[in-house]
């Protein structure tokens, strides 16, 4: 079984969607969503490769959301 199973892929899409949605509401919400996602990952992901995938998803979504912040 690979690290990117269908369940893991779906979970990454949900995380990215939450972060991008939070960015549409403003910078404060984006920071809150990214911070909570980091804390959630640190407390719930115990498999290091999965943790890395999740951190990449969080950082990438945060960067995308930051570029799309409402002006």
Secondary structure, DSSP 8 states (H G I E B T S, - for coil): --SS-HHHHHHHHHHHHHHHHHHHH-HHHHHHHHHHHHHHHHHH--SHHHHHHHHHHHHHHHHHHHHT---
